[in-house]
Amino acid sequence: MSGMGLAQAAEGLVGTRFRLHGRDPATGLDCIGLLEAALARLNRKVTLPGGYPLRLVGLDHWLPDPAECGFADAALPFEPGDVVLLRPATGQVHLAIAGTGSDWIHAHAGLRRVVSTPQIPTGPILHHWRLRPAS
């Protein structure tokens, strides 16, 4: 399993319908569901948190240990499959996955689907993770 594999898996989900708390590509995904579904396509089964509100006061309760999901803290430059946690607005967080080129894959609530965008979504980066090589 590699970052490139994660990027390709995420790109394969572009066009999937958006659904808050969605975890199944057949019925819709949110940004956390996108990461969970992309990892599942790599046979990495993780269960990420659900039931969170749209506005988060505290993030710690909702943020699983990245190491348990196979990720480590990362530094620039971005590589395919890198995952970033952004703060697009006060009280909001959003995940995006670096694509195989310079694109970013994320579940866009406004467009109601998983999209590929040429730029990283708006907002300060709170965390940046990279998938650890399979052992």
Backbone as CSV, one residue per row, in Angstrom:
resi,resn,N_x,N_y,N_z,CA_x,CA_y,CA_z,C_x,C_y,C_z
1,MET,0.852,-1.169,0.000,0.000,0.000,0.000,0.896,1.229,0.000
2,SER,0.575,2.157,-0.858,1.394,3.355,-0.989,0.515,4.594,-1.066
3,GLY,1.174,5.734,-0.957,0.450,6.984,-1.141,-0.151,7.077,-2.525
4,MET,0.583,6.623,-3.539,0.061,6.653,-4.903,-1.189,5.779,-5.000
5,GLY,-1.175,4.642,-4.346,-2.357,3.776,-4.344,-3.550,4.452,-3.695
6,LEU,-3.305,5.172,-2.593,-4.389,5.892,-1.929,-4.925,6.994,-2.835
7,ALA,-4.023,7.712,-3.510,-4.453,8.769,-4.437,-5.315,8.182,-5.549
8,GLN,-4.893,7.057,-6.114,-5.656,6.421,-7.189,-7.015,5.930,-6.687
9,ALA,-7.032,5.376,-5.474,-8.299,4.908,-4.901,-9.255,6.080,-4.692
10,ALA,-8.739,7.195,-4.196,-9.577,8.384,-3.992,-10.080,8.916,-5.328
11,GLU,-9.211,8.951,-6.332,-9.624,9.434,-7.651,-10.724,8.557,-8.242
12,GLY,-10.705,7.276,-7.913,-11.750,6.373,-8.382,-13.112,6.663,-7.776
13,LEU,-13.144,7.480,-6.734,-14.401,7.831,-6.072,-14.935,9.198,-6.505
14,VAL,-14.200,9.887,-7.368,-14.671,11.184,-7.872,-16.020,10.983,-8.562
15,GLY,-16.951,11.857,-8.252,-18.306,11.765,-8.797,-19.294,11.109,-7.851
16,THR,-18.782,10.439,-6.803,-19.666,9.824,-5.810,-20.485,10.910,-5.127
17,ARG,-21.735,10.611,-4.883,-22.654,11.549,-4.242,-22.159,11.928,-2.844
18,PHE,-22.394,13.170,-2.430,-22.079,13.627,-1.076,-23.230,13.265,-0.145
19,ARG,-22.869,12.768,1.036,-23.853,12.545,2.095,-23.142,12.714,3.424
20,LEU,-23.631,13.630,4.257,-23.053,13.839,5.577,-23.060,12.527,6.347
21,HIS,-21.930,12.184,6.940,-21.696,10.940,7.672,-21.696,9.720,6.755
22,GLY,-21.695,9.931,5.446,-21.733,8.815,4.502,-20.452,8.003,4.525
23,ARG,-20.610,6.686,4.525,-19.469,5.773,4.544,-19.513,4.747,3.418
24,ASP,-20.541,4.771,2.602,-20.714,3.793,1.531,-20.786,4.530,0.198
25,PRO,-19.865,4.235,-0.731,-19.906,4.920,-2.026,-21.239,4.751,-2.760
26,ALA,-21.958,3.688,-2.473,-23.244,3.467,-3.148,-24.307,4.461,-2.702
27,THR,-24.183,4.972,-1.477,-25.205,5.884,-0.960,-24.683,7.296,-0.717
28,GLY,-23.366,7.479,-0.728,-22.787,8.801,-0.564,-21.694,8.837,0.487
29,LEU,-20.788,9.789,0.321,-19.637,9.944,1.208,-19.478,11.396,1.625
30,ASP,-18.993,11.599,2.841,-18.495,12.915,3.218,-16.972,12.825,3.190
31,CYS,-16.272,13.840,3.658,-14.817,13.829,3.517,-14.162,12.714,4.327
32,ILE,-14.717,12.394,5.482,-14.165,11.308,6.285,-14.513,9.970,5.645
33,GLY,-15.725,9.859,5.133,-16.122,8.647,4.418,-15.288,8.419,3.173
34,LEU,-14.884,9.495,2.501,-14.013,9.372,1.330,-12.698,8.712,1.723
35,LEU,-12.089,9.167,2.810,-10.836,8.568,3.260,-11.053,7.110,3.640
36,GLU,-12.116,6.822,4.378,-12.400,5.449,4.792,-12.618,4.547,3.576
37,ALA,-13.375,5.017,2.590,-13.655,4.217,1.390,-12.399,4.023,0.544
38,ALA,-11.562,5.054,0.438,-10.321,4.923,-0.329,-9.385,3.920,0.340
39,LEU,-9.289,3.970,1.661,-8.469,2.992,2.377,-9.028,1.583,2.204
40,ALA,-10.347,1.447,2.221,-10.969,0.129,2.035,-10.613,-0.451,0.672
41,ARG,-10.495,0.402,-0.333,-10.112,-0.069,-1.674,-8.684,-0.603,-1.690
42,LEU,-7.911,-0.263,-0.676,-6.547,-0.777,-0.530,-6.501,-1.921,0.472
43,ASN,-7.668,-2.449,0.815,-7.804,-3.521,1.808,-7.306,-3.103,3.183
44,ARG,-7.391,-1.809,3.471,-7.069,-1.295,4.801,-8.388,-0.907,5.437
45,LYS,-8.909,-1.768,6.294,-10.201,-1.517,6.925,-9.994,-0.680,8.183
46,VAL,-10.535,0.509,8.171,-10.526,1.385,9.337,-11.951,1.879,9.550
47,THR,-12.271,2.158,10.779,-13.566,2.749,11.088,-13.293,4.128,11.668
48,LEU,-13.603,5.126,10.887,-13.388,6.504,11.315,-14.650,7.025,11.986
49,PRO,-14.533,8.059,12.805,-15.677,8.524,13.587,-16.843,8.995,12.725
50,GLY,-18.018,8.851,13.268,-19.240,9.326,12.623,-20.094,10.041,13.654
51,GLY,-21.170,10.644,13.205,-22.093,11.295,14.120,-21.658,12.664,14.592
52,TYR,-20.606,13.191,14.031,-20.083,14.491,14.441,-20.997,15.607,13.937
53,PRO,-21.013,16.721,14.649,-21.811,17.864,14.188,-21.083,18.614,13.067
54,LEU,-21.807,19.424,12.342,-21.179,20.234,11.295,-20.196,21.243,11.874
55,ARG,-20.478,21.737,13.046,-19.583,22.678,13.732,-18.964,21.965,14.920
56,LEU,-17.642,21.962,14.976,-16.929,21.282,16.052,-16.306,22.296,16.995
57,VAL,-16.595,22.153,18.283,-15.949,22.994,19.283,-14.582,22.405,19.602
58,GLY,-14.540,21.105,19.857,-13.290,20.403,20.135,-13.081,19.293,19.130
59,LEU,-11.866,19.149,18.665,-11.562,18.170,17.631,-11.049,16.853,18.199
60,ASP,-10.437,16.880,19.376,-9.756,15.707,19.910,-10.646,14.474,19.993
61,HIS,-11.886,14.644,20.398,-12.808,13.508,20.534,-13.064,12.836,19.186
62,TRP,-12.990,13.588,18.102,-13.356,13.075,16.781,-12.157,12.651,15.942
63,LEU,-10.947,12.925,16.404,-9.759,12.649,15.608,-9.094,11.360,16.079
64,PRO,-9.153,10.288,15.273,-8.504,9.046,15.687,-6.988,9.188,15.610
65,ASP,-6.278,8.270,16.231,-4.823,8.266,16.170,-4.398,7.923,14.744
66,PRO,-3.761,8.849,14.036,-3.372,8.578,12.647,-2.493,7.333,12.505
67,ALA,-1.633,7.076,13.495,-0.750,5.910,13.423,-1.549,4.612,13.378
68,GLU,-2.669,4.560,14.092,-3.506,3.360,14.082,-4.144,3.132,12.716
69,CYS,-4.234,4.173,11.916,-4.799,4.072,10.563,-3.705,3.944,9.509
70,GLY,-2.436,3.852,9.941,-1.332,3.669,9.007,-0.689,4.947,8.516
71,PHE,-0.924,6.062,9.200,-0.389,7.354,8.768,0.655,7.874,9.747
72,ALA,1.537,8.716,9.227,2.528,9.415,10.042,2.477,10.894,9.676
73,ASP,2.919,11.739,10.595,3.011,13.168,10.284,3.912,13.354,9.072
74,ALA,3.585,14.326,8.247,4.336,14.559,7.011,4.745,16.021,6.913
75,ALA,5.678,16.267,6.025,6.144,17.629,5.749,6.043,17.885,4.254
76,LEU,6.089,19.153,3.895,6.074,19.529,2.483,7.330,19.003,1.800
77,PRO,7.316,18.765,0.529,6.214,18.991,-0.402,5.166,17.888,-0.299
78,PHE,3.972,18.210,-0.760,2.910,17.219,-0.792,3.266,16.113,-1.772
79,GLU,2.837,14.894,-1.424,3.009,13.732,-2.294,1.642,13.117,-2.546
80,PRO,1.492,12.353,-3.642,0.212,11.690,-3.892,-0.219,10.854,-2.684
81,GLY,-1.483,10.980,-2.332,-2.032,10.237,-1.210,-1.898,10.922,0.131
82,ASP,-1.191,12.039,0.195,-1.115,12.768,1.463,-2.515,13.221,1.858
83,VAL,-2.761,13.243,3.155,-4.062,13.660,3.688,-3.843,14.913,4.520
84,VAL,-4.683,15.912,4.289,-4.615,17.133,5.082,-5.949,17.363,5.781
85,LEU,-5.848,17.882,6.989,-7.019,18.324,7.741,-6.971,19.841,7.730
86,LEU,-8.011,20.439,7.181,-8.089,21.889,7.005,-9.176,22.486,7.885
87,ARG,-9.070,23.796,8.121,-10.133,24.523,8.802,-10.664,25.568,7.825
88,PRO,-11.710,25.210,7.029,-12.233,26.155,6.042,-12.965,27.346,6.654
89,ALA,-13.474,27.181,7.868,-14.188,28.254,8.564,-14.161,27.945,10.055
90,THR,-14.478,28.935,10.867,-14.518,28.735,12.308,-15.451,27.583,12.642
91,GLY,-14.935,26.639,13.419,-15.749,25.513,13.850,-15.921,24.422,12.813
92,GLN,-15.314,24.554,11.650,-15.427,23.523,10.618,-14.058,22.926,10.328
93,VAL,-14.050,21.626,10.031,-12.836,20.955,9.569,-13.179,20.158,8.320
94,HIS,-12.163,19.865,7.532,-12.375,19.193,6.252,-11.124,18.400,5.898
95,LEU,-11.308,17.187,5.375,-10.197,16.358,4.910,-10.103,16.415,3.396
96,ALA,-8.885,16.379,2.887,-8.649,16.287,1.445,-7.458,15.364,1.220
97,ILE,-7.464,14.682,0.079,-6.418,13.723,-0.273,-5.717,14.224,-1.534
98,ALA,-4.391,14.281,-1.497,-3.626,14.698,-2.672,-3.772,13.649,-3.766
99,GLY,-4.093,14.110,-4.974,-4.268,13.215,-6.111,-2.938,12.809,-6.728
100,THR,-3.017,12.106,-7.855,-1.806,11.606,-8.508,-1.024,12.701,-9.223
101,GLY,-1.673,13.818,-9.512,-0.986,14.965,-10.118,-0.899,16.065,-9.086
102,SER,-1.307,17.249,-9.456,-1.321,18.360,-8.501,-2.736,18.636,-8.007
103,ASP,-3.641,17.687,-8.227,-5.040,17.864,-7.848,-5.294,17.394,-6.422
104,TRP,-6.464,17.760,-5.917,-6.901,17.374,-4.577,-8.286,16.757,-4.678
105,ILE,-8.474,15.637,-3.985,-9.741,14.924,-3.991,-10.413,15.177,-2.648
106,HIS,-11.675,15.598,-2.684,-12.406,15.828,-1.435,-13.906,15.786,-1.699
107,ALA,-14.653,15.545,-0.645,-16.119,15.519,-0.725,-16.609,16.952,-0.548
108,HIS,-17.236,17.484,-1.570,-17.657,18.887,-1.597,-19.149,18.964,-1.280
109,ALA,-19.473,19.485,-0.098,-20.881,19.558,0.319,-21.689,20.461,-0.603
110,GLY,-21.118,21.569,-1.044,-21.841,22.512,-1.901,-22.158,21.941,-3.268
111,LEU,-21.215,21.186,-3.825,-21.429,20.562,-5.136,-22.128,19.209,-5.028
112,ARG,-22.249,18.711,-3.782,-22.975,17.465,-3.490,-22.328,16.231,-4.112
113,ARG,-20.976,16.249,-4.215,-20.287,15.073,-4.752,-18.800,15.137,-4.402
114,VAL,-18.126,14.017,-4.586,-16.669,13.968,-4.446,-16.073,14.579,-5.707
115,VAL,-15.133,15.500,-5.527,-14.572,16.240,-6.656,-13.047,16.160,-6.669
116,SER,-12.498,16.462,-7.823,-11.068,16.670,-7.997,-10.894,18.143,-8.341
117,THR,-10.114,18.852,-7.533,-9.896,20.278,-7.769,-8.408,20.533,-7.998
118,PRO,-8.080,21.548,-8.788,-6.675,21.804,-9.100,-5.880,22.398,-7.939
119,GLN,-6.560,22.888,-6.922,-5.880,23.493,-5.780,-6.384,22.862,-4.494
120,ILE,-5.551,22.931,-3.483,-5.955,22.442,-2.170,-7.161,23.260,-1.709
121,PRO,-8.134,22.622,-1.054,-9.282,23.393,-0.561,-8.835,24.520,0.376
122,THR,-9.670,25.524,0.489,-9.371,26.717,1.273,-9.314,26.409,2.763
123,GLY,-8.397,27.060,3.440,-8.317,26.992,4.890,-6.933,26.628,5.367
124,PRO,-6.605,27.056,6.581,-5.315,26.693,7.148,-5.216,25.179,7.345
125,ILE,-4.031,24.650,7.154,-3.792,23.217,7.354,-3.522,22.984,8.836
126,LEU,-4.360,22.158,9.451,-4.193,21.813,10.863,-3.264,20.620,11.036
127,HIS,-3.367,19.652,10.111,-2.534,18.443,10.150,-2.239,18.004,8.724
128,HIS,-1.103,17.348,8.564,-0.680,16.812,7.261,-0.089,15.431,7.537
129,TRP,-0.702,14.398,6.935,-0.270,13.023,7.166,0.096,12.340,5.858
130,ARG,0.940,11.317,5.988,1.338,10.503,4.837,1.184,9.037,5.227
131,LEU,0.670,8.254,4.302,0.510,6.819,4.519,1.889,6.188,4.668
132,ARG,2.067,5.417,5.726,3.344,4.728,5.929,3.445,3.556,4.959
133,PRO,4.651,3.262,4.478,4.805,2.096,3.600,4.373,0.822,4.317
134,ALA,3.791,-0.086,3.554,3.362,-1.367,4.130,4.590,-2.128,4.606
135,SER,4.433,-2.800,5.742,5.576,-3.557,6.281,5.466,-5.020,5.953
